[in-house]
């Protein structure tokens, strides 16, 4: 049985942040907790958010979001939520802040540690309608977490897990490309490659969801044509708008599932939280694309050729090399060795990948040996 479900209200335009107060009132948030990070706060974006909330009760601010959000940060932010007697969460930042906000929305309204809500622990059934409402305001164009039904969080035991439920989908996404104009080139590139990975990998996932496939292909078309422009000229408003759309579209589509790119990057990101998720996805994509090319659902439906068409390439055989070339042109690392990864880490990375929820939705089942080969190819 296929589940096709799109529920987030999205306000998308330059200047959309001005709608934040109205949206808070519409979903019943009168005492928001703003979840963000110190970089976003230092950039002055939180000042714009506070201005947009004028007339709402003074917001409580938690700005301790780490690059890879973890259970300790969830506990800290939950404490701030309760101390401020908050009734909802406004997430302002990249995927880390938005994912952390989702964790707060669950843990502030349910009993038990974060592990109780991890999908690999059967935790989806423990998340209920009591979950606090979330409004997401992305400041990067990569994860699309503003419209996603899950959060990726690191447990106290080091596992990087998904907390996935319809109840964690933000009630509203305010997608204002204006907020991304100051994003540095390296983050523009890395988050942009994350969006590309989402569009590609969810399109290749075998679940039947034609609307998601169409959204993913259009998102890839936008991202592939605009990522270099946005990286080269951060003030290019057309490029910024299209990258924010591609990011959102990738996440709208990945309710289909993802695959080995993400099972590997989730595992390695849990092993070393300092590594950027989008960069890892860019590195793993070529090897995983080659692994998946013989999957029946990929081969029989000509899916690599359809990706190639969206990217302006001649054939599916050109897709994997084009991804690596794009990663190199953007100035991102193209191999794991550049990030300090070595073969001694492989057993733990493989162990985590095999247990990751994205492993199950790859178009071709990967064994431990398959993952080792992908890692070796990505070095």
C-alpha positions in Angstrom: 0.0 0.0 0.0 1.5 3.4 -1.0 1.0 6.4 1.3 1.0 9.7 -0.5 0.5 12.6 1.9 1.4 16.3 1.6 0.3 18.4 4.6 2.6 21.4 5.3 1.4 24.9 4.5 4.3 26.7 2.8 4.7 30.4 2.5 7.3 30.9 -0.2 8.6 34.3 -1.4 11.2 37.0 -0.7 10.0 38.7 2.4 7.8 35.8 3.6 9.3 36.2 7.1 6.8 39.0 7.6 4.0 36.4 7.8 5.5 34.8 10.9 3.2 36.5 13.4 0.0 35.6 11.5 1.1 32.0 11.1 1.9 31.7 14.8 -1.6 33.0 15.6 -3.2 30.6 13.0 -1.6 27.5 14.5 -2.1 28.6 18.1 1.4 29.5 19.1 1.4 32.5 21.6 4.6 31.8 23.6 7.2 30.4 21.1 10.5 28.9 21.8 12.9 30.0 19.0 15.4 27.2 18.3 18.4 28.4 16.4 22.2 28.4 16.5 24.8 31.0 17.4 25.8 31.6 13.8 22.3 32.4 12.7 21.9 34.7 15.7 25.1 36.5 15.1 24.1 37.1 11.5 21.2 39.1 12.7 18.5 36.8 11.4 16.9 36.3 14.8 16.5 40.1 15.1 14.3 39.9 11.9 12.4 37.0 13.4 11.7 39.0 16.7 10.6 42.0 14.6 8.2 39.7 12.7 6.8 38.4 16.0 6.0 41.9 17.3 2.8 41.6 19.3 3.3 38.0 20.2 4.4 37.2 23.8 8.2 37.6 24.2 9.9 34.6 22.7 12.3 32.3 24.6 15.5 31.7 22.5 17.6 28.6 22.5 20.7 29.1 20.3 22.8 26.1 21.3 22.1 23.9 18.3 25.2 21.9 17.4 26.1 21.2 13.7 24.8 17.6 14.2 22.0 17.9 16.8 22.1 15.5 19.7 20.1 14.3 22.6 22.0 16.6 25.1 20.9 19.6 23.0 17.3 18.3 23.0 17.3 18.1 26.8 18.7 21.7 27.1 16.1 23.1 24.7 13.3 21.2 26.3 14.3 22.8 29.6 14.2 26.2 28.0 10.7 25.4 26.5 9.4 24.4 29.9 11.0 27.3 31.7 9.4 29.7 29.2 6.0 28.0 29.5 6.1 27.8 25.7 3.3 26.4 23.6 5.1 25.9 20.3 8.5 26.0 18.5 9.8 28.3 15.8 12.8 26.8 14.2 15.2 29.2 12.5 18.3 27.9 10.7 19.4 25.0 8.6 18.4 21.4 9.0 20.2 21.0 12.3 18.1 23.7 14.0 14.8 22.4 12.4 15.6 18.8 13.3 16.4 19.8 16.9 13.1 21.8 17.1 11.2 18.6 16.0 13.0 16.7 18.8 12.0 19.4 21.3 8.4 19.3 20.1 8.2 15.6 20.8 10.2 15.4 24.0 8.6 18.5 25.6 5.2 16.9 25.3 5.9 13.2 25.9 7.5 11.2 28.6 10.8 9.3 28.2 14.2 9.8 26.6 14.7 10.6 22.9 15.6 6.9 22.2 12.0 6.0 22.9 10.9 7.9 19.7 13.6 6.6 17.3 12.1 4.8 14.3 14.6 1.9 14.6 13.4 1.4 18.1 9.7 1.2 17.0 9.3 4.7 18.4 7.0 6.1 15.7 4.0 4.6 17.6 5.0 6.6 20.7 4.6 10.0 19.0 1.1 11.4 19.3 -1.0 14.4 18.5 0.3 16.0 21.8 3.5 17.0 19.9 4.0 20.8 20.1 3.4 22.7 16.8 6.5 23.7 14.9 6.9 26.5 12.4 10.1 26.2 10.4 12.1 29.1 8.9 15.0 27.7 6.9 18.1 29.8 6.4 19.9 27.3 4.1 18.8 25.4 1.0 19.7 21.8 1.6 17.9 19.5 4.0 14.3 20.6 3.3 13.5 19.7 6.9 10.9 22.4 6.9 8.5 20.1 5.1 9.9 16.7 6.2 8.2 14.2 8.5 11.4 13.3 10.3 14.4 14.6 12.3 17.9 13.1 12.3 19.3 13.2 15.8 22.3 11.7 17.6 21.4 9.7 20.8 23.5 9.7 23.9 24.9 6.3 22.8 26.3 7.8 19.6 23.7 6.4 17.1 22.4 8.8 14.5 18.7 8.0 14.3 15.5 9.1 12.6 12.5 10.4 14.6 9.8 10.0 12.1 6.1 10.7 12.4 3.4 12.7 10.7 3.1 14.6 14.0 6.6 16.1 13.6 5.9 17.7 10.2 6.0 21.5 10.7 2.6 23.1 10.6 4.0 25.9 8.5 7.2 26.4 6.5 8.2 30.0 5.8 10.6 29.8 2.9 12.1 33.2 2.4 15.1 33.1 0.0 16.1 36.5 1.4 17.4 34.7 4.5 19.9 32.7 2.5 21.6 35.6 0.7 24.4 35.7 3.3 25.1 32.0 3.3 28.9 31.4 2.8 29.9 29.7 -0.5 31.1 26.5 1.1 27.8 26.1 3.0 25.8 27.0 -0.1 27.6 24.3 -2.0 27.4 21.6 0.7 23.7 22.2 1.5 23.0 22.4 -2.2 24.5 19.0 -2.8 22.4 17.7 0.0 19.3 18.9 -1.9 20.6 17.2 -5.1 21.2 14.0 -3.2 17.6 14.0 -1.9 16.1 14.6 -5.3 18.2 11.9 -6.9 18.0 9.2 -4.2 14.3 9.5 -3.5 13.6 9.3 -7.3 15.5 6.1 -7.4 13.7 4.7 -4.3 11.4 1.8 -5.4 8.2 2.9 -3.7 5.3 3.8 -5.9 4.7 7.5 -5.7 4.5 9.3 -9.1 3.8 12.7 -7.5 7.1 12.4 -5.5 9.0 11.4 -8.6 7.8 14.4 -10.5 8.6 16.7 -7.6 12.1 15.2 -7.3 12.9 15.5 -11.0 11.8 19.2 -11.1 13.8 19.9 -7.9 16.9 18.3 -9.5 16.4 20.3 -12.6 16.4 23.5 -10.6 19.3 22.6 -8.3 21.6 21.3 -11.0 21.2 24.6 -13.0 21.5 27.0 -10.1 23.9 25.5 -7.5 27.0 26.9 -9.1 25.4 30.3 -9.6 24.4 30.5 -6.0 27.8 29.3 -4.8 29.7 31.8 -7.0 27.4 34.8 -6.4 25.5 34.6 -3.1 23.4 37.6 -4.0 22.0 36.0 -7.1 18.3 36.1 -6.2 17.1 33.8 -9.0 19.6 31.2 -8.0 18.8 31.5 -4.3 15.1 31.1 -5.0 15.6 28.0 -7.1 17.9 26.4 -4.6 15.4 27.0 -1.8 12.7 25.5 -3.9 14.9 22.5 -4.8 15.6 21.9 -1.2 12.0 22.0 -0.3 11.1 19.7 -3.2 13.6 17.1 -2.3 12.1 16.8 1.2 8.6 16.8 -0.1 9.6 13.8 -2.3 11.6 11.8 0.1 8.6 10.5 2.0 9.2 7.8 -0.7 12.4 6.9 1.2 16.1 7.4 0.5 18.8 4.9 0.2 22.5 3.9 0.7 23.8 7.4 0.3 21.9 8.4 3.5 22.5 5.2 5.4 26.2 5.7 4.9 26.2 9.4 5.7 24.0 9.0 8.7 26.3 6.3 10.1 29.5 8.2 9.4 28.0 11.4 10.7 27.1 9.7 14.0 30.7 8.3 14.1 32.1 11.8 13.5 29.6 14.5 14.2 32.0 17.2 12.8 31.5 16.0 9.3 28.9 17.9 7.2 26.0 15.8 6.1 25.7 17.4 2.6 29.4 17.0 1.9 29.2 13.3 2.8 26.1 12.8 0.5 28.0 14.4 -2.4 31.0 12.1 -1.8 28.8 8.9 -1.5 26.5 9.7 -4.5 28.7 8.4 -7.4 29.4 5.0 -5.8 25.8 4.5 -4.8 24.5 5.5 -8.2 26.8 2.9 -9.8 25.7 0.3 -7.3 22.0 1.0 -8.0 22.2 1.0 -11.8 21.4 -2.7 -12.0 18.5 -2.6 -9.7 15.4 -3.8 -11.6 13.3 -0.8 -10.6 16.1 1.5 -11.8 17.0 -0.4 -15.0 13.5 -1.3 -16.2 12.1 2.2 -15.8 15.1 3.9 -17.3 15.5 6.0 -14.2 19.2 7.0 -14.7 18.4 8.3 -18.1 15.5 10.3 -16.6 17.9 11.8 -14.1 20.3 12.6 -16.9 17.6 14.4 -18.8 16.8 16.6 -15.8 20.5 17.3 -15.5 21.0 18.1 -19.2 23.2 15.1 -19.8 23.1 12.6 -22.7 22.7 9.3 -20.9 22.4 7.7 -17.5 26.0 6.6 -17.7 27.1 10.2 -17.4 25.2 10.9 -14.1 27.7 9.5 -11.6 30.8 11.2 -13.2 28.9 14.5 -13.5 28.1 14.4 -9.8 31.7 14.0 -8.9 32.8 16.7 -11.3 30.2 19.1 -9.9 31.4 18.4 -6.4 34.9 19.2 -7.4 33.9 22.4 -9.2 32.1 23.6 -6.1 35.3 23.2 -4.1 34.0 20.4 -1.9 36.0 17.3 -0.9 35.5 14.5 -3.4 36.9 11.7 -1.3 36.5 10.5 2.3 40.3 10.5 2.8 40.2 14.3 2.6 38.0 14.2 5.7 40.3 12.0 7.7 38.3 8.8 7.2 40.3 5.6 7.0 39.7 1.9 6.4 39.9 1.1 10.2 36.6 3.0 10.6 34.8 0.9 8.0 33.4 -1.9 10.3 31.6 0.7 12.5 30.3 2.7 9.5 29.0 -0.5 7.9 27.4 -1.6 11.1 25.5 1.6 11.4 24.5 1.7 7.7 22.9 -1.7 7.9 20.8 -0.6 10.8 19.8 2.8 9.3 16.2 3.3 8.2 17.3 4.5 4.8 19.0 1.2 4.2 15.6 -0.5 3.8 14.4 1.8 1.0 17.4 1.6 -1.4 16.3 0.1 -4.8 18.9 -2.7 -4.4 19.6 -4.4 -1.1 23.2 -3.8 0.1 25.2 -6.3 2.0 28.1 -5.5 4.3 30.5 -6.3 1.5 28.5 -4.0 -0.8 28.9 -1.1 1.7 32.6 -1.8 2.0 33.0 -1.6 -1.8 31.1 1.7 -1.8 33.3 3.1 1.0 36.4 2.0 -0.8 35.2 3.6 -4.0 34.4 6.8 -2.1 37.9 7.2 -0.6 
